[in-house]
Amino acid sequence: MNKYELAVVVNAKIEDDARIATVEKVKEYITRYNGTITNVDEWGKKKLAYEIQKMSEGYYYFIQFEADADCPAELERHVRIMENVLRYLCVRQDA
């Protein structure tokens, strides 16, 4: 099992319950592909470095998890097409 961190920037213009549902869906994808979530860090609404889809703010989430090597590819395949996710990045953490 490798340790990973997934950074997700969610659209700030949607309702709170839709934003929470988006993050829960990402967590569901992690567990679906045999991942174990160890920590979820919500940074809240922050100003983006540059505009993305004419938006200047987004909600930042950092999800640490442990999973097999094939989990990040499957996770990115699903997160890439999620409507309310502006940006994402999954990186492997050093042990």
Phi, psi and chi 1 to 4 in degrees:
 res  aa     phi    psi   chi1   chi2   chi3   chi4
   1 MET       -  128.3  -65.0  -78.2 -108.1      -
   2 ASN  -100.4  155.8  -61.9  -39.4      -      -
   3 LYS   -98.4  134.4  -67.5 -176.4  178.7 -177.9
   4 TYR  -131.5  158.9  -63.9   96.1      -      -
   5 GLU  -130.9  130.0 -178.8  176.0   54.4      -
   6 LEU  -111.3  119.7  175.0   66.7      -      -
   7 ALA   -98.7  129.1      -      -      -      -
   8 VAL  -129.6  131.6  179.0      -      -      -
   9 VAL  -110.5  118.1 -178.9      -      -      -
  10 VAL  -105.0  145.1  180.0      -      -      -
  11 ASN   -50.7  128.1 -175.5  -13.1      -      -
  12 ALA   -85.8   -9.8      -      -      -      -
  13 LYS   -90.1    0.3  -66.1 -177.9  179.3  177.7
  14 ILE   -94.4  165.6   59.9  174.3      -      -
  15 GLU   -65.7  157.0  -61.1  -69.1  -35.1      -
  16 ASP   -60.0  -42.5  -73.5  -14.6      -      -
  17 ASP   -67.9  -32.2   52.9  -15.7      -      -
  18 ALA   -69.8  -37.7      -      -      -      -
  19 ARG   -65.9  -44.6  178.8  173.3   38.5   84.9
  20 ILE   -63.5  -39.6  -67.6  168.1      -      -
  21 ALA   -64.2  -35.5      -      -      -      -
  22 THR   -64.4  -45.1  -60.6      -      -      -
  23 VAL   -66.8  -38.9  175.3      -      -      -
  24 GLU   -63.7  -36.7  -71.1  -59.8  -41.4      -
  25 LYS   -65.0  -39.5 -170.5   79.3  168.4  166.1
  26 VAL   -63.3  -43.7  171.7      -      -      -
  27 LYS   -62.2  -38.3  -69.7 -174.4 -154.7  174.5
  28 GLU   -62.6  -39.8 -177.8 -176.8  -53.2      -
  29 TYR   -63.4  -38.9  -73.4  135.6      -      -
  30 ILE   -61.9  -47.8  -67.7  171.1      -      -
  31 THR   -70.6  -30.1   55.3      -      -      -
  32 ARG   -62.3  -35.3 -178.7 -172.4  -60.7  175.3
  33 TYR   -99.8   38.4  -64.4  107.0      -      -
  34 ASN    62.2   32.9  -59.3  -36.8      -      -
  35 GLY   -96.5  154.2      -      -      -      -
  36 THR  -121.0  117.0  -54.8      -      -      -
  37 ILE   -76.6  127.2  -62.4  171.8      -      -
  38 THR  -103.5  -28.9   55.7      -      -      -
  39 ASN  -160.5  141.5 -173.6   26.6      -      -
  40 VAL  -125.0  120.6  178.1      -      -      -
  41 ASP  -113.7  115.1 -157.3    8.9      -      -
  42 GLU  -100.6  117.7  179.5 -178.6  -12.7      -
  43 TRP   -89.9  -15.2  -78.7   18.8      -      -
  44 GLY    87.5 -163.9      -      -      -      -
  45 LYS   -80.6  125.9 -173.0 -171.0  -84.9 -170.4
  46 LYS  -132.0  156.2  -59.6  -78.0 -176.4 -169.6
  47 LYS   -77.3  134.8 -174.4  166.3  174.3   32.3
  48 LEU   -77.8  153.2  -60.3  173.4      -      -
  49 ALA   -65.7  -32.0      -      -      -      -
  50 TYR  -149.7  158.9   53.6   89.2      -      -
  51 GLU   -67.9  137.9  -79.1 -166.7    3.9      -
  52 ILE  -125.6  120.4  -58.5  170.7      -      -
  53 GLN    52.5   43.2  -61.0  172.9    4.7      -
  54 LYS    61.6   26.9  -62.1 -174.7  179.6  178.2
  55 MET  -117.7  140.5  -68.5  177.0 -133.1      -
  56 SER  -110.5   -2.8   59.0      -      -      -
  57 GLU  -133.5  155.2  -67.6 -177.9  -35.9      -
  58 GLY  -156.3  160.2      -      -      -      -
  59 TYR   -93.5  127.6  -84.1   91.4      -      -
  60 TYR  -100.3  133.6  -76.9   71.9      -      -
  61 TYR  -132.5  137.7  -68.0   89.0      -      -
  62 PHE  -123.2  118.7  -66.2   90.1      -      -
  63 ILE  -115.4  116.3  -56.3  169.9      -      -
  64 GLN   -93.3  137.6  -76.9   90.1   26.3      -
  65 PHE  -153.0  161.3   62.8   97.9      -      -
  66 GLU  -113.3  136.5  -65.8  179.9   -0.4      -
  67 ALA  -161.5  170.3      -      -      -      -
  68 ASP   -71.7  169.5  -64.0  -33.7      -      -
  69 ALA   -66.3  -24.4      -      -      -      -
  70 ASP   -86.6  -10.7   59.7  -22.6      -      -
  71 CYS   -63.1  -46.8 -179.6      -      -      -
  72 PRO   -59.1  -37.7  -25.8   34.7      -      -
  73 ALA   -65.2  -43.6      -      -      -      -
  74 GLU   -66.8  -40.4  -68.5  -64.7  -34.4      -
  75 LEU   -62.0  -47.2  177.9   62.3      -      -
  76 GLU   -64.0  -33.5  -72.6 -177.9    6.7      -
  77 ARG   -60.5  -37.0 -172.0  170.3   63.7   87.5
  78 HIS   -83.6  -42.8  -71.3  -73.9      -      -
  79 VAL   -66.0  -32.4  173.1      -      -      -
  80 ARG   -55.7  -35.1  176.4 -179.3  -66.1  122.7
  81 ILE  -100.0    5.8   60.2  173.5      -      -
  82 MET   -73.4  131.0  -68.5  179.9   72.3      -
  83 GLU   -64.7  -40.8 -173.3  175.8  -34.6      -
  84 ASN   -89.3   -0.5  -67.3  -38.7      -      -
  85 VAL   -91.3  118.5  174.5      -      -      -
  86 LEU   -81.3  -46.1  -60.3  177.7      -      -
  87 ARG  -146.0  156.2  -72.8  -74.4 -174.0  -90.8
  88 TYR  -149.6  156.7   65.8   92.1      -      -
  89 LEU  -155.6  125.7  178.3   65.8      -      -
  90 CYS  -113.7  123.1 -172.7      -      -      -
  91 VAL  -127.5  150.3  -66.2      -      -      -
  92 ARG   -87.2  131.8 -176.3  170.7  174.0 -141.9
  93 GLN   -90.2  147.8  -65.7 -179.8  -37.6      -
  94 ASP   -69.6  145.0  -69.2  -26.7      -      -
  95 ALA   -74.8      -      -      -      -      -
